[in-house]
Amino acid sequence: MQVRMTINGTPRTLEVEPTTTLLDALRDAGYKGVKVGCREAACGACTVLVDGKARLSCILFAAQLEGREVTTIEGLGTPDAPHPLQQAFVEVGAVQCGYCTPGTILSAKALLDGQPAPSEAEIREALDGNLCRCTGYVKMIDAVNLAASRLREEKP
């Protein structure tokens, strides 16, 4: 079956089986920033934005996304022009192996889009579903705070 959606601002038509997950459909379409983790909605590695909300792509069928807007980490920034969240994660040292980073950054983006000045408790809650085995979460929280501050400064 064909599913039409907008991925990272570009209209796409994906050919999928009715039981294909969004995670698999995105990876098959070349979006490798969407990571395969637990496939049980327990780790957050597969987090994407669907219409601006953080969603776990491993438990969504691609067919459910007809007409929706999906953002992966590839749609957030580039190596030459990183999104403030990406830049902050690098500067603060909130990454080690990097496997959880795309999903964590997208969860943080969903938070900051709705709450430009989140409290530490709000950041912790937003990142609660994103598990990391390498680093503590303190630097991630620091990175989200730094990015939030920079994003607020950018707005007129």
Disulfide bonds with the S-S distance in Angstrom:
none
